Amino acid sequence: MRKQIAAANWKMNLTLQQGEQLLTHILAAAKPSKQNHQVVFAVPFPYLAMAQERISGMAGTFIAAQNCSDKKSGAYTGEVSVEMLQSLGIRFVVLGHSERREYFNESNRLLAEKLNICLENKMQPIFCCGEALQIREAGTQNEFVAQQLKESLYHLSGEQLQQVVIAYEPIWAIGTGKTASSAQAQEMHAFIRQQLAAQYGATVADSISILYGGSVKAANAVELFSQPDVDGGLVGGASLIAEEFVAIISALK
Ligand code: PGA
């Protein structure tokens, strides 16, 4: 049974103290209730150690970085390597969020490199893909997402791909309050799984968790997560409010 995942993406929000308080509230109220449920908190780099310590010993709960370097180590001022993350006990890293693609020029090719370094070091990537509004309006979202998958993922072996979590995040739905309908989400998730099946076979494709991201909140999580190919969510704004994120965790199927 593939994993159902509620992943919080704090982005560049909260002070250390606010983050600690938020985690304390959420962890006290919500625990992954099924064997195949996972809860992940993608927190800013300076809070990783604090967050990792907070979740220690909690089954099914993990901390993620929001990015990592494509380089192993060396003279890259300001960068954070996979090895550094590992030394803190971190197991997940978000890669290719649309904000990184847009503001930091991360290309499909660069992301392929980042995926490689993560997988070589047993770090699980949460790989983000998704189209902008003008692409959706032109009706070419499937081709666009297929290209992102092809250029960043298809050099991986099936075994490597099974370590990757995919997050479909239509850019027009991120932070806008405009969620994709559950039908739109299901349609794209099924398309992504079908693309993976064509490349790697149905067994591999069926084992990959595909999360939806873009204005997920307590009020729409049950409906979105109930779709057969939606395996949870990557949540920005609503993950900063304890009650919201607790409700989102309990919406996992
Ligand atoms: P949002 O962000 O939930 O605030 O739309 C989602 C994301 O960017 O991962």
Boltz pocket constraint, residues with backbone or C-beta under 6 A from the ligand:
constraints:
  - pocket:
      binder: B
      contacts: [[A, 9], [A, 169], [A, 173], [A, 174], [A, 175], [A, 176], [A, 177], [A, 213], [A, 214], [A, 215], [A, 216], [A, 234], [A, 235], [A, 236], [A, 237], [A, 238]]
      max_distance: 6.0
